[in-house]
Structure formats: structure tokens, C-alpha cells
Amino acid sequence: MSIGMSLLAILHDAPAYGMHLKNEFEARTGSMWPLNVGQVYSTLARCERDGLVRMVEDGPEGQKVYDLTDAGRERLRSWFETPTKTLPPARDERVLKLVMATGQRGVSSLDVIQAERRSAVELLQELTSLKRKESPDGDVGWAFLLDSLVFQTEARVRWLDDCEARLRRRGDTSTRPDAPITAPVHDTSEVSR
């Protein structure tokens, strides 16, 4: 849904063809979220089917140029005015990894936390470096995206700190002494007789 709405937002400025929409989306997001041009055209086809865009002409090199319809403008307006729903939350691999590591034989939850924290801090350093390179007259949309990623990453580090503190309060500070994770070995000697 957000890719389609983003394409509608770009088309609100002026009619465009697929490659232009792809390039403009990537420019506005600092290439943080690259798009495949095939994804752009399949999204445009769905938007055209739903009456949100229409092909208005062929471009100079045969490209299909799309423009918003009145229904597309209304849908875009509604998208901007309606708060984004966040529940139920999307599955987060990092959260699942930590949930599954808890109590797992041969796995230290603290080691998992440390690895995830190290990765988050490295990402935070990269994002901070990108922010420093940002020009004062730069694209405010790109600044919004960077700030969002910085805040999310900072929250991730705080969450990991809290998880570690919780484990330490419980006295759960080492790997369970059970055998490491392996496939169970079954004694087949009785079966083969």
C-alpha cells in the first residue's frame, strides 16, 4: 500500500513514466529503499485497474506516462489525513530471535543481545554519519527518513539494554548448560535386529 501511495504522491506533482517514478522515489528516500522498475509498473497497473491513475500519453521513447485521476487525488488526500495503523505489529526478526533464544539449549541470550546491540550501534553510527553530511538546505523528506531511522535504532538499543537488565535481575547470565543445538541422535540398534 505505501509504495502505491508514494507513487500517487509523486504523480500529484506531474505526470510521469515508470522509470522517473522509480528514480524520484529513490531520490526522496535517499536510496534507502530501492525499488525495482517492474514493481513500479505492476503497482501502476493495480492503480490503473482501481481507477487511481490513467495512462495519458506515450513518452518520447515509447514510455507510458501516467497521471492521477480525481479518485487518485482523493485517495492520496485520505492517505495523508488518516493516521497509520500500527497494530498488530509486524513480525520483527530481532525480537523473534531473542524470544526464541531465551531458554534455548546451547544459546546464550546475553550473547544474542550483545550481537544485536553491536549491530544496532554500528547502524546508528552510519546513520549519524549520513546526518552530518546532510546539507542545511537539503531535502527535508530525506531528513525525516534519517531521523526516523535514528530514533528507531536508538529505541532498539534501549530495548536491548532493558532485555539484558531483565535477564541479569533474574540471574540468567549464561548459556544453559544443556547440550548444544543439534538434531537428536536416536539409537537404532533395537530396530535393525
C-alpha positions as CSV (number, residue, x, y, z in Angstrom):
1,M,0.0,0.0,0.0
2,S,2.7,2.5,0.9
3,I,4.5,2.1,-2.4
4,G,1.3,2.8,-4.3
5,M,0.5,5.8,-2.2
6,S,4.1,7.1,-2.6
7,L,3.8,6.8,-6.4
8,L,0.5,8.7,-6.3
9,A,2.2,11.4,-4.2
10,I,4.9,11.7,-6.9
11,L,2.3,11.8,-9.7
12,H,0.5,14.5,-7.8
13,D,3.4,16.8,-8.8
14,A,3.3,16.0,-12.5
15,P,2.5,13.1,-14.9
16,A,5.4,10.6,-15.1
17,Y,6.5,7.3,-16.5
18,G,7.7,4.3,-14.5
19,M,11.5,4.9,-14.5
20,H,11.0,8.5,-13.5
21,L,8.8,7.4,-10.6
22,K,11.4,4.8,-9.5
23,N,14.2,7.4,-9.6
24,E,12.1,10.0,-7.8
25,F,11.0,7.6,-5.1
26,E,14.7,6.6,-4.5
27,A,15.8,10.2,-4.5
28,R,13.2,11.2,-1.9
29,T,14.2,8.2,0.3
30,G,17.9,8.7,-0.2
31,S,18.0,5.3,-2.0
32,M,17.4,3.7,1.5
33,W,14.5,1.7,0.0
34,P,15.4,0.9,-3.6
35,L,12.5,-0.1,-6.0
36,N,12.5,-2.5,-8.9
37,V,11.1,-0.8,-12.0
38,G,8.9,-3.9,-12.5
39,Q,7.4,-3.3,-9.1
40,V,6.6,0.2,-10.1
41,Y,4.9,-0.9,-13.3
42,S,2.9,-3.6,-11.5
43,T,1.8,-1.1,-8.9
44,L,0.8,1.4,-11.6
45,A,-1.2,-1.4,-13.3
46,R,-3.1,-2.1,-10.0
47,C,-3.6,1.7,-9.5
48,E,-4.9,2.0,-13.1
49,R,-7.2,-1.0,-12.5
50,D,-8.6,0.7,-9.4
51,G,-9.1,4.0,-11.2
52,L,-6.5,5.9,-9.3
53,V,-4.2,6.6,-12.3
54,R,-4.6,6.7,-16.1
55,M,-2.2,6.5,-18.9
56,V,-2.2,9.9,-20.6
57,E,0.3,9.5,-23.4
58,D,3.4,7.8,-24.7
59,G,6.7,9.4,-23.8
60,P,9.3,10.4,-26.3
61,E,10.9,6.9,-26.2
62,G,7.6,5.0,-26.0
63,Q,7.3,5.0,-22.2
64,K,3.8,5.0,-20.8
65,V,3.1,8.3,-19.0
66,Y,0.7,8.2,-16.1
67,D,-1.3,10.9,-14.3
68,L,-3.6,10.9,-11.3
69,T,-7.3,10.7,-11.7
70,D,-9.7,12.5,-9.4
71,A,-10.2,9.3,-7.5
72,G,-6.4,9.0,-7.1
73,R,-6.2,12.6,-5.7
74,E,-9.0,11.8,-3.2
75,R,-7.2,8.5,-2.2
76,L,-3.9,10.4,-1.7
77,R,-5.6,13.1,0.3
78,S,-7.3,10.5,2.5
79,W,-3.9,8.7,3.0
80,F,-2.2,11.9,4.2
81,E,-5.1,12.7,6.5
82,T,-5.6,9.2,8.0
83,P,-3.2,8.1,10.8
84,T,-1.2,4.9,10.0
85,K,-2.4,1.9,11.9
86,T,0.4,0.1,13.7
87,L,-1.4,-2.9,15.3
88,P,-0.9,-5.7,15.1
89,P,2.8,-5.1,14.9
90,A,4.8,-6.6,12.1
91,R,6.9,-9.6,13.0
92,D,10.4,-8.4,13.9
93,E,13.2,-11.0,13.3
94,R,15.3,-9.5,16.0
95,V,12.6,-9.8,18.6
96,L,11.7,-13.3,17.5
97,K,15.4,-14.3,17.6
98,L,15.7,-13.1,21.2
99,V,12.4,-14.6,22.2
100,M,13.4,-18.0,20.8
101,A,17.0,-17.8,22.3
102,T,15.5,-17.4,25.8
103,G,15.9,-20.8,27.5
104,Q,17.2,-22.4,24.3
105,R,19.8,-25.1,25.0
106,G,23.3,-24.1,23.9
107,V,22.4,-20.5,23.3
108,S,23.3,-17.5,25.5
109,S,20.5,-14.9,25.4
110,L,23.1,-12.4,26.6
111,D,25.3,-13.2,23.6
112,V,22.4,-12.7,21.2
113,I,21.6,-9.4,22.9
114,Q,25.3,-8.3,22.6
115,A,25.4,-9.2,18.9
116,E,22.2,-7.4,18.2
117,R,23.3,-4.3,20.2
118,R,26.7,-4.2,18.4
119,S,24.8,-4.3,15.0
120,A,22.4,-1.6,16.2
121,V,25.2,0.7,17.4
122,E,27.1,0.3,14.1
123,L,23.9,1.2,12.2
124,L,23.4,4.2,14.5
125,Q,27.0,5.3,13.7
126,E,26.3,5.0,10.0
127,L,23.1,7.0,10.2
128,T,24.7,9.7,12.3
129,S,27.4,10.0,9.7
130,L,24.8,10.4,7.0
131,K,23.1,13.1,9.1
132,R,26.4,15.0,9.4
133,K,26.8,15.0,5.6
134,E,23.3,16.4,5.2
135,S,23.4,20.0,3.8
136,P,21.4,22.7,5.7
137,D,19.3,23.3,2.5
138,G,18.9,19.6,1.9
139,D,15.8,17.6,1.3
140,V,13.6,17.8,4.4
141,G,11.9,14.4,3.4
142,W,15.3,12.7,3.5
143,A,16.0,14.3,6.9
144,F,12.6,13.0,8.2
145,L,13.6,9.5,7.0
146,L,17.0,9.7,8.6
147,D,15.6,10.9,11.9
148,S,13.1,8.1,11.9
149,L,15.8,5.5,11.4
150,V,18.0,7.1,14.1
151,F,15.1,7.1,16.6
152,Q,14.1,3.6,15.8
153,T,17.7,2.4,16.2
154,E,18.1,4.2,19.4
155,A,14.9,2.6,20.7
156,R,16.2,-0.8,19.6
157,V,19.4,-0.2,21.7
158,R,17.3,0.9,24.7
159,W,15.1,-2.2,24.4
160,L,18.2,-4.5,24.2
161,D,19.6,-2.8,27.3
162,D,16.3,-3.4,29.1
163,C,16.3,-7.1,28.0
164,E,19.8,-7.6,29.3
165,A,18.9,-5.9,32.7
166,R,15.8,-8.2,33.0
167,L,18.0,-11.3,32.4
168,R,20.5,-10.1,34.9
169,R,17.9,-9.4,37.5
170,R,16.6,-13.0,37.1
171,G,20.1,-14.3,37.4
172,D,20.0,-15.7,33.9
173,T,23.5,-14.7,32.8
174,S,24.9,-17.6,31.0
175,T,24.2,-20.3,28.4
176,R,22.0,-23.1,29.6
177,P,24.3,-26.0,30.5
178,D,22.4,-28.4,28.3
179,A,23.8,-29.9,25.1
180,P,24.2,-27.5,22.1
181,I,21.5,-27.4,19.5
182,T,21.8,-30.5,17.3
183,A,19.5,-33.0,15.8
184,P,18.6,-35.7,18.3
185,V,20.5,-39.0,17.8
186,H,18.3,-42.0,18.1
187,D,19.5,-45.4,19.0
188,T,18.5,-47.6,16.1
189,S,20.3,-50.8,17.3
190,E,17.0,-52.3,18.5
191,V,15.2,-51.5,15.2
192,S,17.9,-53.1,13.0
193,R,17.7,-56.5,14.8
